[in-house]
């Protein structure tokens, strides 16, 4: 009898989670984008450089280069006033210039739900992480070549990846809620990202720059067109 009761409890918990997901998806679809949105969310495929940018080598991390391209959703946002103080604590180099900062949240669609603990889910997370490293390093390198500060946060830690780290971490889930009004849901005292189309089958990561929006548009377009390394 106890095992039957336990099984029913697990089933009810899963039903509750699925219901929360459905409600989260509906609410996310219904919410208009904030005024700080400069480029609306779009899904695009970017060729990945055959040879990763040199700034990746400086990390001392082995990067898988098997994938020749990455498909991701991106958008561009002016830094909202409510986020500026925390952003300055994530990136000390940006302190005092937060009002000029542009934020680029990205999302890769995944085969596995990111709330799964299966071994294949971890393998997929690692693959998506490496693809974002390569995409982010290319974006940062091109923006720096144009004379502008740029960086990404490490999806694993929330820390600045290529510049000085501050005392705070950047939370991708909170960023998606503020910038895109994607409604997270609470799963065991942990807030989980729910994408309006992909649900929890999504890998979020974020880029940042002080470049003007026209330069960012041009760099993103050029990245989609060629692989110059």
C-alpha positions in Angstrom: 0.0 0.0 0.0 2.7 2.6 0.9 4.4 2.1 -2.5 1.0 2.7 -4.2 0.5 5.9 -2.3 4.1 7.0 -3.2 3.5 6.3 -6.9 0.3 8.3 -6.8 2.2 11.2 -5.1 4.9 11.2 -7.8 2.2 11.1 -10.5 0.4 14.1 -9.0 3.7 16.0 -8.7 4.4 15.4 -12.4 0.9 16.4 -13.4 1.3 19.6 -11.3 4.6 20.4 -13.1 3.1 19.8 -16.5 0.2 22.1 -15.6 2.6 24.8 -14.4 4.5 24.5 -17.7 1.3 24.9 -19.8 0.2 27.9 -17.8 3.7 29.4 -18.1 3.7 28.9 -21.9 0.3 30.5 -22.2 1.3 33.5 -20.0 4.6 34.0 -21.9 2.8 34.0 -25.3 0.3 36.6 -24.0 2.9 39.1 -22.7 4.0 42.0 -25.1 7.7 42.7 -25.4 9.1 45.6 -23.2 9.9 48.9 -24.8 13.6 48.2 -24.3 13.5 45.6 -27.1 15.5 46.9 -30.1 15.6 43.7 -32.2 12.7 41.3 -31.8 13.4 37.6 -31.1 14.4 35.8 -34.3 15.8 32.3 -34.9 18.9 32.2 -37.2 21.6 29.8 -38.1 25.2 31.0 -37.7 28.3 29.3 -39.3 30.8 28.6 -36.6 34.5 29.3 -37.3 36.6 26.3 -38.2 39.2 27.7 -35.9 37.8 29.2 -32.6 38.8 32.8 -31.9 42.0 33.2 -29.9 40.1 34.5 -26.8 38.7 31.0 -26.3 42.2 29.6 -26.1 43.0 32.0 -23.3 40.3 30.2 -21.2 42.3 27.0 -21.2 39.2 24.9 -21.8 39.0 22.2 -24.4 36.3 23.2 -26.9 34.5 20.7 -29.1 34.6 22.0 -32.7 32.7 19.1 -34.4 29.6 21.3 -35.1 29.9 23.6 -38.1 27.0 25.8 -37.3 24.6 26.8 -34.5 20.9 27.6 -34.6 19.7 30.0 -31.9 17.1 32.6 -31.1 18.5 36.0 -30.3 17.2 39.5 -29.6 18.7 42.8 -28.6 17.7 45.0 -25.7 18.7 48.2 -24.1 19.6 47.6 -20.5 16.5 48.4 -18.4 16.9 50.8 -15.5 15.9 48.0 -13.0 18.9 45.9 -14.2 21.6 48.5 -14.3 22.9 48.3 -10.8 23.3 44.5 -10.9 24.9 44.6 -14.3 27.6 47.0 -13.0 28.3 44.4 -10.3 28.7 41.6 -12.9 30.9 43.7 -15.3 33.1 46.2 -13.4 34.4 47.5 -16.8 30.8 48.7 -17.6 30.3 50.5 -14.3 29.0 54.0 -15.0 28.0 53.1 -18.6 25.1 50.7 -17.9 22.7 53.0 -19.7 24.6 52.4 -22.9 24.7 48.6 -22.6 22.9 46.3 -25.0 22.0 42.8 -23.9 21.6 39.9 -26.3 19.8 36.9 -24.7 20.1 33.7 -26.8 18.3 30.4 -26.7 19.2 27.1 -28.3 16.4 24.5 -28.7 17.3 21.1 -27.1 16.1 17.6 -27.7 16.0 16.9 -23.9 14.1 18.9 -21.3 16.7 20.8 -19.3 15.0 19.7 -16.0 15.9 16.1 -16.9 18.7 14.4 -15.0 19.3 11.8 -17.7 22.9 11.2 -18.9 22.1 12.2 -22.4 20.7 15.6 -21.1 24.1 16.4 -19.7 25.8 15.5 -22.9 23.5 17.8 -24.8 24.1 20.6 -22.3 27.8 20.3 -22.8 27.4 20.4 -26.6 25.2 23.5 -26.4 27.6 25.2 -24.0 30.5 24.6 -26.4 28.5 26.0 -29.4 27.6 29.1 -27.4 31.3 29.5 -26.3 32.2 29.5 -30.0 29.4 31.8 -31.1 29.9 34.2 -28.2 33.7 34.4 -28.7 33.2 35.2 -32.4 30.6 37.9 -31.6 32.9 39.4 -28.9 36.0 39.3 -31.2 34.2 41.0 -34.1 32.8 43.8 -31.8 36.2 44.3 -30.2 37.7 44.6 -33.7 35.2 47.4 -34.3 36.4 49.1 -31.2 33.7 48.3 -28.7 33.6 46.5 -25.4 31.8 43.2 -25.4 31.5 40.0 -23.3 29.3 37.1 -22.5 28.5 35.4 -19.2 29.4 31.8 -18.7 26.1 29.9 -18.7 27.6 27.5 -16.1 28.5 30.1 -13.5 26.9 33.5 -14.5 30.4 35.1 -14.4 31.9 37.3 -17.0 33.8 35.1 -19.4 36.4 37.3 -21.2 36.6 40.5 -19.0 37.0 41.2 -15.3 34.5 39.5 -13.0 32.5 41.4 -10.5 31.0 40.2 -7.2 27.6 39.4 -8.8 26.4 36.7 -11.2 24.1 37.2 -14.2 21.0 35.0 -14.0 19.8 34.0 -17.5 16.4 33.0 -16.2 15.8 36.3 -14.5 17.1 38.1 -17.6 14.7 36.3 -19.9 11.8 37.3 -17.6 12.7 41.0 -17.5 13.8 41.4 -21.1 11.4 39.1 -22.9 8.7 38.5 -20.2 9.2 34.7 -20.4 7.5 33.4 -17.3 9.7 31.0 -15.2 8.1 28.4 -12.9 9.2 27.2 -9.5 10.3 23.5 -9.4 11.6 22.5 -6.0 12.7 25.9 -4.9 14.5 26.4 -8.2 13.2 28.8 -10.9 13.2 27.1 -14.3 13.1 28.9 -17.7 10.0 28.2 -19.8 10.3 29.3 -23.4 7.0 30.2 -25.0 7.4 27.7 -27.9 10.0 25.2 -26.6 9.1 24.9 -22.9 12.0 23.5 -20.9 13.7 22.2 -24.1 15.9 25.3 -24.2 19.5 26.3 -23.4 19.8 30.0 -22.4 23.0 32.1 -22.6 23.6 35.9 -22.8 25.9 38.4 -24.5 26.6 42.1 -23.7 28.1 45.0 -25.5 28.6 48.8 -25.5 28.4 48.9 -29.3 25.6 50.9 -30.9 22.7 49.0 -32.2 23.6 49.6 -35.8 27.0 48.0 -35.3 25.5 45.0 -33.5 23.0 44.5 -36.4 25.8 44.6 -38.9 28.0 42.2 -37.0 25.2 39.7 -36.4 24.4 39.9 -40.1 28.0 39.3 -41.1 28.2 36.4 -38.8 25.3 34.7 -40.5 26.8 35.2 -43.9 30.3 33.9 -43.5 33.0 32.1 -41.6 36.2 34.1 -42.0 38.6 32.1 -39.9 
